[in-house]
Amino acid sequence: MKRNPDGTWRNARHAIVISNRIVVARWVTAEILRCKRTGLSMAAIAVHIGRVGQGHEQPLSPLPDGIEFPAGYRLSESAVFKAYHKAMSQQPAIDAEIFRKEDTARCEELYLKLQSGISRGDPRHVDAAVRVLAHKAKLNGYAAEPDQVSGPSGLHVQIHLGDECENERVTHNSEKDVGSRLVGYFQKPAQEPTHRS
């Protein structure tokens, strides 16, 4: 004999029957993941799902056709926690990867919500979108940090002219001075090489 997904026995000649309990459990898992992406706590997710099951709130994930919740449907915070970690562990990932995937999905959702403002050319939406993409790149490890020049020390420039080496500290205030000195280096008369006999 074979079993149905809910553990009940079935005849080998009969098709698999997916019970309402399994449909509810799969929807609850999808709703937990969706709520977690929006930043809700486990306790808030438990209250939300209970209220959706009782018909008092709208779900974030669409309800499957024919789903029926038991009367007085409730979900505990620990059940939400277990379902969330079971769903995340089924995705191929290690511990740090679980959170990275979740944060990447959040970034993609934020970017999607900014699209209407970006298409209108709103500078605040564009700025926020750039920051979301930069955070996503940093999170996933493919962000390239540009070298920034800041502070009083400035940028260290080495100029090599033959055997001579001159070090200069470039700051925002002394860029013109360094430029005039550089011109002076290139305008020096070339020294005649001395031949020894």
C-alpha positions as CSV (number, residue, x, y, z in Angstrom):
1,M,0.0,0.0,0.0
2,K,1.1,3.5,-0.7
3,R,0.4,6.7,1.3
4,N,-1.1,10.1,0.5
5,P,0.9,13.3,1.3
6,D,-0.9,13.6,4.6
7,G,0.1,10.1,5.6
8,T,-3.2,8.3,5.1
9,W,-3.1,5.0,3.3
10,R,-4.3,4.7,-0.3
11,N,-4.8,1.9,-2.8
12,A,-2.1,1.7,-5.4
13,R,-4.7,1.9,-8.1
14,H,-6.1,5.3,-6.8
15,A,-4.6,8.7,-7.5
16,I,-2.9,10.7,-4.8
17,V,-5.4,12.8,-2.9
18,I,-4.1,16.1,-1.6
19,S,-6.2,16.9,1.5
20,N,-7.3,20.4,2.5
21,R,-4.8,20.2,5.4
22,I,-1.9,19.9,3.0
23,V,-3.2,22.8,0.9
24,V,-3.6,25.0,4.0
25,A,-0.1,24.0,5.2
26,R,1.5,24.9,1.8
27,W,-0.3,28.2,1.7
28,V,0.7,29.0,5.3
29,T,4.4,28.4,4.4
30,A,4.1,30.7,1.3
31,E,2.4,33.4,3.5
32,I,5.0,33.1,6.2
33,L,7.8,33.7,3.7
34,R,6.0,36.6,2.1
35,C,5.3,38.2,5.5
36,K,8.9,37.7,6.6
37,R,10.1,39.5,3.5
38,T,8.0,42.5,4.4
39,G,9.7,42.6,7.8
40,L,7.0,41.2,10.1
41,S,8.0,39.5,13.3
42,M,7.0,35.8,14.0
43,A,4.3,36.9,16.5
44,A,2.8,39.4,14.0
45,I,2.8,36.7,11.3
46,A,1.0,34.3,13.6
47,V,-1.7,36.9,14.3
48,H,-2.0,37.8,10.6
49,I,-2.4,34.2,9.4
50,G,-5.0,33.5,12.2
51,R,-7.0,36.6,11.1
52,V,-6.8,35.6,7.4
53,G,-8.0,32.1,8.3
54,Q,-10.9,33.6,10.2
55,G,-11.7,35.9,7.2
56,H,-10.8,39.2,9.0
57,E,-7.8,40.2,6.9
58,Q,-6.6,39.9,3.3
59,P,-3.7,37.6,2.6
60,L,-0.4,38.7,1.0
61,S,-0.2,35.5,-1.0
62,P,-3.2,34.5,-3.1
63,L,-5.4,31.8,-1.5
64,P,-5.7,28.6,-3.6
65,D,-9.0,27.7,-5.0
66,G,-11.2,25.6,-2.6
67,I,-9.1,26.2,0.5
68,E,-11.1,25.9,3.7
69,F,-9.8,26.9,7.1
70,P,-11.1,25.1,10.2
71,A,-13.4,27.2,12.4
72,G,-11.4,29.4,14.8
73,Y,-8.2,28.8,12.9
74,R,-5.1,30.0,14.8
75,L,-1.4,29.5,14.5
76,S,1.2,29.8,17.3
77,E,4.4,31.8,17.1
78,S,6.5,28.6,17.5
79,A,4.6,27.0,14.7
80,V,5.4,30.0,12.5
81,F,9.0,29.8,13.5
82,K,9.2,26.1,12.7
83,A,7.5,26.5,9.4
84,Y,9.7,29.4,8.4
85,H,13.0,27.5,9.2
86,K,11.7,24.4,7.5
87,A,10.9,26.3,4.4
88,M,14.2,28.1,4.4
89,S,16.2,24.9,5.0
90,Q,14.6,23.3,2.0
91,Q,16.3,25.8,-0.2
92,P,19.9,24.8,-0.8
93,A,21.8,27.1,1.5
94,I,24.0,27.3,4.6
95,D,23.1,29.5,7.6
96,A,24.5,32.8,6.3
97,E,23.1,32.0,2.9
98,I,19.6,31.7,4.3
99,F,19.6,35.3,5.4
100,R,21.5,36.5,2.3
101,K,18.7,35.0,0.1
102,E,16.0,36.6,2.2
103,D,17.6,40.0,2.1
104,T,18.2,39.7,-1.6
105,A,14.5,39.0,-2.1
106,R,13.7,42.0,0.0
107,C,16.0,44.2,-2.1
108,E,14.4,43.0,-5.3
109,E,10.9,43.7,-3.9
110,L,12.0,47.2,-2.8
111,Y,13.4,47.9,-6.2
112,L,10.2,46.7,-7.9
113,K,8.2,49.1,-5.7
114,L,10.5,52.0,-6.7
115,Q,9.9,51.4,-10.5
116,S,6.9,53.7,-10.8
117,G,8.8,56.7,-9.2
118,I,11.9,55.9,-11.4
119,S,9.8,55.9,-14.6
120,R,8.4,59.4,-13.6
121,G,12.0,60.6,-13.0
122,D,11.5,61.3,-9.3
123,P,15.1,62.0,-8.0
124,R,14.2,60.6,-4.5
125,H,13.0,57.3,-6.0
126,V,16.1,57.1,-8.3
127,D,18.4,57.8,-5.3
128,A,16.7,55.1,-3.2
129,A,16.9,52.6,-6.1
130,V,20.6,53.2,-6.4
131,R,21.1,52.7,-2.7
132,V,19.0,49.4,-2.8
133,L,21.1,48.1,-5.7
134,A,24.3,49.1,-4.0
135,H,23.2,47.3,-0.8
136,K,22.2,44.2,-2.8
137,A,25.6,44.2,-4.6
138,K,27.4,44.6,-1.2
139,L,25.3,41.8,0.3
140,N,26.0,39.4,-2.4
141,G,29.7,40.2,-2.6
142,Y,30.0,41.7,-6.1
143,A,30.2,45.4,-5.1
144,A,33.5,47.2,-6.1
145,E,34.4,49.8,-3.5
146,P,36.0,52.8,-5.3
147,D,39.1,54.3,-3.8
148,Q,38.1,57.6,-2.2
149,V,40.3,60.5,-1.5
150,S,39.4,62.2,1.7
151,G,40.8,63.9,4.7
152,P,43.8,66.2,5.0
153,S,46.4,63.6,3.9
154,G,44.9,63.5,0.4
155,L,46.3,61.3,-2.4
156,H,49.9,60.2,-2.5
157,V,51.4,60.7,-6.0
158,Q,54.8,59.4,-7.0
159,I,56.5,60.9,-10.1
160,H,59.4,59.1,-11.6
161,L,61.7,61.0,-14.0
162,G,64.6,58.8,-14.9
163,D,66.6,58.3,-11.7
164,E,64.8,61.0,-9.8
165,C,61.8,60.3,-7.7
166,E,59.6,63.1,-6.2
167,N,56.8,62.5,-3.7
168,E,54.0,65.0,-3.5
169,R,50.9,65.1,-1.3
170,V,47.9,66.3,-3.3
171,T,45.1,68.0,-1.4
172,H,42.2,70.0,-2.7
173,N,43.9,73.3,-1.8
174,S,47.3,72.6,-3.4
175,E,46.3,71.0,-6.7
176,K,47.4,74.1,-8.7
177,D,50.8,74.3,-6.9
178,V,51.4,70.6,-7.7
179,G,50.3,71.2,-11.3
180,S,52.8,74.1,-11.7
181,R,55.6,72.0,-10.2
182,L,54.8,69.1,-12.6
183,V,55.1,71.5,-15.5
184,G,58.4,72.7,-14.1
185,Y,59.8,69.1,-14.0
186,F,59.0,68.6,-17.6
187,Q,60.5,71.9,-18.7
188,K,63.9,71.2,-17.0
189,P,66.7,71.3,-19.6
190,A,68.0,67.8,-20.2
191,Q,71.5,67.2,-18.7
192,E,74.2,66.2,-21.1
193,P,75.5,62.8,-20.2
194,T,79.1,62.8,-19.1
195,H,81.4,60.4,-20.8
196,R,84.4,59.0,-19.0
197,S,87.4,58.1,-21.0
